[in-house]
Each structure stands twice: as structure tokens, then as C-alpha cells.
Amino acid sequence: MPDLERAQTFYDILFARPGKLGPGRLAYTVEGFQLDFYVLTPEQALEFQLHPGSGESCGLCLAYAGDLAKLEQAGAGWLRPMGPTEWGAQVGHLRDPFGFRWELMRETGTEEAL
């Protein structure tokens, strides 16, 4: 992640909570999981084989009840717009401003927030 302050602006909206920004690290606790974003040198990224996700794969799935327009205003783009599934939920695939893909899901009954 090249710019942790910019990342915090976006991920604070996505996770609906403030992240903890420290030297070279941005951290969130979401549903008991610790998510960490780091600034890596090109050499570290190559060594650990870390790079933004491709449009052909899905990154993380997140149950999301927040404002979709705020994500768009913060630089996200839809790969698959939010829409109904055969099991009744609303699902969409979003690419964040850093190239990572997210699957966002809403349970039936939250469509009014779309």
C-alpha cells in the first residue's frame, strides 16, 4: 500500500470505523479479525509475492450496510454492480482505489439503502 493516509480515508468508510495508523502500518479490527495494511518496498512486495488483486479474482467478502455512494466518491469502482442473488441477498463486486477487489453483500431487507 503506497499511501496509508489515503488508504485510511477509504477503508474508514468501508469498515465503518477508524483505523489505527502507525509508522508504515494501518490496522483495523473487523468482526474479530485483524486487517493490516503495510507500506512495502518493491523488493518486499516481490519477495512476498504481494500485489493488488486482478479483476478476474475476488478478494475479501464483507457484509456491508454502509453508504455505497460514499465508497464511489472515495474512489471505488464497480466491477459487478450490487444486485440480487438466487438466495435473496444483494451482492456486488467493487475494486477499491488501490486495485483490491471486494465482494459486498447485503441481506434481504436492506435494499432501501442501495
N, C-alpha and C positions, 0 to 999 in steps of 0.2 A: 504494500500500500504506500504509494509515494507521498501522499499528503494526508496525514492523520487528522488535522483540523477540519479539512473539507470532508473527510470520511465521517467525522463525528457529526457534522451538520446533517448529513443524510441518514446515518444509522440511528441517531437520536429520534428521528421521525419514524423510521421503520420499526424500531424496537419499542417505541413509546416510552422511553426512559433515557436519562442522560448516561453517557458512557464515562468511564474513568480514563482520562487522558494523562499519560505519563511520558517520560522520555522514550521515544521510539515504540510506544505501545498504546493501544486503545482497547479497553476491555468492557464487556457487557455481561451481565448475568441474566439469562432469559430462561424461564421455566426450569431453573435449577442447573442450566448448562452455562458454562463459562465460554464466551466467544472472545477471542483475542485477535486483533489486527496489529501487524508489525510493519515497520519500515525495514525492508531488506535491501542489501546491496545487490547489484546484478549477479555477483558471484554466489551469494547466498541463495537467491532465487533459482539459479541454475543447479546448485548443489542439491537443494531440497526439491527440485522439480515443481516449484510453485509458480503459478501464473493465473491470470483471470480465466474464468470458465469460458467455454465455447458456447455458441448459440445452439449446438446440437445436443448438449447435455444439460441436465438440471442440477442446480446447486443445492441449496437447502430449501426445505418446505417450512413455511411459517403460517400458523393460524393468525390471520390479520383482521382486526376490526377497525383499524385507523382510516384516515382520510387518504384515498388513493390519489386525489388531485395534488395533495402536498408532496407525495412521492414524485409525481411527474414534475412538479415545479422545482424539486430539488435535484433533477437531472436523470430520473429513471425513465426508461422506455419500455413499452410493452412488446414482448415477443409473441405472446398469445394473450389477447385481451381477456379480462375477467368474464367468465361465462359459466352457464350451468353444466353440471356433470350428470351422468346417468344415475348417480347415487344421491343427487339432490343438493349437493354443495355447490358453491361458486368457486372456480379455480382460474387463476391466470398465471402466466409466466412473465417475469419482469427482469430486465437487465439493469443493474444499478450503474451509477456513473463510473464505476471502476471496472466494469466488464463482467461482474459476477452475476449469475443467473439465480433468481429466487422463484419458487413456486409459492404463491399466496393463495390461501384457502379461507373461505368464509362458510360457516354453517348456514343452512336454510333458515330464513327469517331475518338475515342481516342484509338482504339485498337493498333495503332502503338507503343504506349508507354508501351504495355504489354510485 
